[in-house]
């Protein structure tokens, strides 16, 4: 009888272990490689060209043009080498055609991103089982995903998805979708291509609303392509492994929902409205909502215990202070109390922070709220300076900066965080498992970063600023 019980227990343990092993294998997701798009030099948008763009806007008065130029010079965080659509370079941003939009996407798809990724990995477009494309504000028919399938002659059973309207945080939405699609095909190993970009051509605002003109100051052309796989046989060729992914959205809140919004300005001009007042605060709230679920899964017990202890002590102190004030008859007593913000030390759980470079205020707000160091913010600030906000693909340029600087070593963990309209905060943790020494799109300029100063050189010769 005892022998039967022991055998039953052993069999149960084997079943549980087998199930756990199958779940572990099914959950594997590896990043084989990625490529960030570097547009040609004739599409660079200098401050001089930016000033000309403001000057061409018939609905902006002199004061508004001067204000926007000052923002571009002093507060945007962008340098002199970001990229714009050819319509802007040619001075016809107010009348883009459908073909202009298609041409911007095709240049990214074919010139130096998707095609380059297949060349680098040695894989074929016909090896792709899952395709996810995210471009928020340009959604033609056939879709951009179908356009890639057609251009590269992919198989007729490829699962193609086209995401729109997801904003700057769409890169990790696309990764999440690709990972789940790979899981659905288990136990057959599969390969996913994730393409993240934004079409800037139809989104150059030509009206007189300053909050909508801010998009012209921040958003630039770019894009990324990444290959993910669930095939354990390809693990040895992979750069990173996806450990976990968490998504949070505050769209139920009015301020969060409207702080970044594509809308009509009332005069018939459509653009992206950005609230400089709301976005930093909303971004911190969304980050906090995301961290509530992420932190317990990445932080060591000692850090969680420290946080809980400090929070408990602070709560107890507040109770004591309030009781004393209620019992005090002093006329100087008040009913207000000040509660210090408790900061979680993220660096106890991850080695690197890969933060979406949405803008200087967002970067600064996350730094303050989490008590991070300037070195943690450096990759995001440098990406904003060199490339601008390239929407969903921006976070891949940040990762590329860290790789080009030689900061990513085997065993390191990278927390990737994206923000976007909605308002959304998505995060994931990657573990470096392979060689990461490629300079990618940063190859010709990484030696110059970080520069001694991020001050715009145009200020030295501009009397308007």
N, C-alpha and C positions, 0 to 999 in steps of 0.2 A: 504493500500500500504506500509506504513512504517513498519507495522507488518510483511509483507511478506519479506521485505528487512532484518529485524532483524533476522527472522527465517532462511533466506538464509545464512546470515553471521554466525549464530551459527552453522548451519549444515556444512558450509565450515571449520570453526574452528575445529569441531569435526572430520571431515575427515582428516585434516592436523595433528591433534593431534594423531589420530589413526594410520596414516601412520608413524609418528615419533616414536610412541610407538612400531610399528611392526619392524621398522628399528633398534630401540634400542635393542629390544629383539633378533633380528636376528644377531646383532653384538656382542652379549655376548660371551665371551670365558674365561673359568675359568681353572686355573691350579689346578687340584685336588691334585697331589703329584708328586714327582720326586725322582729318586734314582741315585746316582753316584756310579760307579763300583770301588771296591777296590780289585785289583788282590791279589793273595796269596803272602806271604812274600818270597817264594823261587824264585820269579821273580824280586826282587829288584835289581836295577843296581847301585852299589856303584861307587865311583870314581876309585877305584882299578879295578873294572870290566870294567869301561869305558876306562881306560888306556890300559887294555889288548885288548880291541876291536881295538884301534888305532894301537897297536903293531902288531896285526894280519893282518893288511892291508898291503899287499905286495907292493902297489903302492904309499904308503906314505913314504917319506924320513924322517930322524931323525928330521930335522928342522920342517917339517910339523906336525909330531906327537907332538913335544914339544909345538908348537904354539896352536894346538887344545886342548891340555891338559890345557894350561894356560887359554884359553877361557872358558873351562868347569869349571875351578876352580874359576876364578875371574869375569867373565862377563856374564855367562849364566843365573845366578840366581837360578840354580837348586841345591837341596840338595842331601843328601845321600840315600833318601828313595823313589825315583821314580821307575817306573816299565818298564821292557822291555819284548819283546817276548821270548819265551823259546828257539828259535833258537839262539838268541844273548847270552843268559845265557849259552847255551851248546856250544858256539863257532862255530856254523855253519851258521852264518848269510849270507855267500856268496852262499849258496845253499838251499834256502827255497823251500819247495814243496807246491803244491796247498793245500794239506791236512793241512800243517802247518798254512796256512792262515785261512782255515776253522776252525781249532781248536782254534785259537785266538779269532775268532768271536763267536764261540759256547760257550766258557768259559764266555764271557761277556753276551751273551744272556741268559744263563741258571743259572750260579752260583750265581750272586749277583746283578743283575740289573733288567732285565725284569721280571723274576719270582718273585723277591722280591717286585717289584712294585705292582703286582697283590695281593700278600699276604698282603701288608700293607693297600691297599685300600679296600680289600674285594671284588673287582670286578673280573669278569671272563674274560679270553681271548675272549670268545664268546660274550661278551658285546661290543667289539670293532667294531666300524663302519668304522673307517679310520685308516690306518697304514702308517706312513711315516718313512722311514729308510734313513739316510744319512751317507754313508761311501765313501770317495772320490776316493781312489785309489785301491780298490779291488771290482770288480763287476763281480762275477761269474754268471753262468747260471745253474739252476734257480737263480733268484736274491736273495739277502739277505732278502728282504721283504718276498719273497715266502718261504724262509727257516723258518722265524719266524711263518708265517701262518701255515706251515706244522707242526712245532714243537709244537705249542700250540693248534692246532685243531680249528683254527678260522673259522667263518662262510664263506660260499662260496660267500656271497655278500659283504664281506669286501672290501673297496676301498684301495688297496695297492699301494704305490708309493715308488720307489727306486731312490734316488738322488746320483749322482756321480760327481766327479770333481769340487765340489763347495767349497772345502777348509775349512779353519777354521771358516769361517763365515756361514757355512751351518746350524748351529743350528737354527738360526732365519729364514733362508729360509724355513726350515722344519716346524717351527711354523707357518709361514705365509701360507704355503700350507695347513697345517692342519686346520687352522682357516677358510680359504676359502672353504675347503671341508665341514666343519661343517656348514657354512652358506648355502652352496648349498643344504643341506638336510633339512634346516628349512622349515616348523615349527616343523618337527619331531626332538626332542632332539637327539643328537648323541655324541659318545665318540671317541676320537682320541688318539692313542698311537704314540708318537714321539721318535724314537731311534736315538741317535747321537753318533758316534764313528769314529775311524780311525783304519785301519789295518796296523800296523807298520811292520809286518813280511816281506812283499815283498819290503819294502822301506828303508831297511838298506843299505846305499851306501857303496860300497867297493872300489871305485876308488880313484884317487889322487887329484881331484879337491877340494880345501879347501872350496869354497863356497857351495859345495854340501855335504861336510862332516859336515857342521854346523847343518844340519837336524838331524844327529846322536846325536849331543850335546843337542838338544832342545826337539825333539819329543819323547813322551813316551806313554805307553799304558794306556787306560782309556775308559770311555764311560758313557752315561747317558740314562735314559729312563724316559719319562714324560707322564702323562695322562692329556689330555685337554678335556673339555666338553662344550657344549652349553646348557646343561640342567639346567634351573633355579632351579629345584628341588634339584640339587646337590650343589648349591651355598654355603649352610651351611657347607658342608664338604670340600670346596675348601680352598687352601692356598692363592691364588692370583687371580686377574682378569687382563686380558690383556686390556690395555686402548688404545694403538695405536702402530703401527709398521711401520717403515720407512726404505727403502732400497736404497742404492746408489752404483753405480759402475763406476770406471774410466777406464774400459777395452779399451776404444777408444784411450787412451793415451799409447804410446809405453813403456815408463818407468814403468807405473803402470801395464801394461799387463805382462811385463817380469821380474818384481822384485822378484816374487816367481813363479818358473816354473819347472815342471817335464820334464826332458830332458835327452838325451844321452850325456855323457861327451866327446865323440869322440873316446874313447877306448872301447866302447861297454858296459860300466857300466851306468845304469840308476839310477837317483836320483832326489832329489828336490833341485834346485839351489836357494839359498837365497842371495840376495844382501844386505849386511849390510849397504852399502852406501845409497841405494835408499829407503829401506823399511820404516824407520822412517818418512822421508819427505812425502812419498806417503801416509802413514797411516794418517798423519795430514791433508793432502789435502782431502782424502776420508772422514775423520771425519768432516771436514768443509763443504763438499758438503752435507753430511747427515744432519748436524746441520741447514743448511739453510732452510730445510723443516721441521725439527723437532722443532727447537727453538720457532717459532711463535705459536706452538700448546701446548707447555708446560710451557713457561716462563710467569710470570705475566706482566701486561701492564707496570708497573713502570720500570722493567728491560729492556723491549724492548724500552721504551722511552729513558732510559739512554743511551743505546747502540746507538740508532739513533742520539741522541743529540751529543754524543762524536764523532761519525763518521762524522756528519755534520760540527762540529767545526774543526775537523782535516782537512777535505777537504777544508774548507774555509781558514784555516791557510796556507795550502800548496799553494793555489792559490795566496795568498798575498805574500808569500815568493818567489814564482817563478817570480811574476811581479817585485818585488823589485830587484831581481837578474838580470832580463833582462834589467832593466833600469839603473843598476849600471855599472859604468865604471871602477870599482876597478879591478885590476889584480888578486886579491885574490878571486873574485867571482867565483862560480862554478855552474854547471847546475844540480848538484845532490841534492836530498832532501831525508831526512830520514823520513819514515812513521812508527810510532809506531803501534804495533799490538794491536788492541782493543780486550779485553777479555770479553766474555760473562760469567756471573756468573751462571753456571748451577744449583748450589745449591739453587737458588731462585725458581726453578721450580720442582726439585726432591730432595728427601731426601738422596738417596744412589746411588752410581755409581758402576755398576757391569761390569767391563771392561775385555775383553778377554786378558789373560796373554800370549800374543804372544812372548814376550821377553822383556828384560830390556830396550833396546833402544825404543821400541814402547811405553811402559808404561811411560818412562821418557818424551818422545816427547809429548804425550797427556797431561801429567801433566803440562808441560811448556806452551803449546799452550793455554790451557784452564784456567791456573792460579789456579789449584786445589791444595789441601793440601795433605800431605803425608798420612793422615788417609784415604783419599778417595782412595789412591792407595794400601793401605795395603792388602785388600782382594786379589787383583790380584797378588801382589808380593809374598804373602804367598802361594797362589795356585801354582804359578810357582815353588817356592822352594820345596813344598811338593810333587806335582804331575807332574811337568814339563808341557810342552805344549801338552795337549792331543787332540789337534786339535779342532773339532767342539764342543766336550763335555766340553771343559775347562771352559766356562762361567757358566756352571751349578755347577762346583766345587767352583767357586767364590761365587755364590749365596749361596751354602751350607755352606761356611765359615761364611758368614754374619749371616746365620740362627743359626749356631752352637755357634756363639759368642753372640747370643741373641740381635742382633742389629735391627731386623725387627719387628716392632710393627704394630698393626692394624691401617690402615689409611696411613701408610708410602708408598711412591712411590719409585720405583727402576728403574733407567735407565740402561738397559742392552745393551752393545755395543760389537759387534764382528767385527773382521777384517779377511780378507782372500784373497787368490790368486784371481786375476782378474783385478784390485784390487778392493775389495768390502768392504764397511762398512755398516753394518746393525744394526739397533737399535730398541728397543721397550721399552715401559713403562708399568711396572706392578704396581698394587696397592695391598698392603697386606690387605686381608679381613678375614683371619682366623689365627689360632694359628700356629706360626712358631718357634718352640723350639726344633726341632729335630737336632741331631748332625751328623746324617748320616755317610758318609765315614770318617768324621773327628773325630768320637767319641773317638778313642784311642790316639789322638795326639793334639786335639784342646787346651788342657791346656798348651802345650809347645809353642803356637803361640800367638803373634809374639816372636821369640827368641831374646835374647840380641844381637846376631850378626848373620848375614847371611853368614859370612865367612865360607868357606868350611874347615872342620877339617883336610882334607887330606893335606892341605898346610903346616900344622905344622910338618908333617913327610915326606914331599916330597922334595927331592933335585932337581927334574926335574923342578918344578914350580917356 
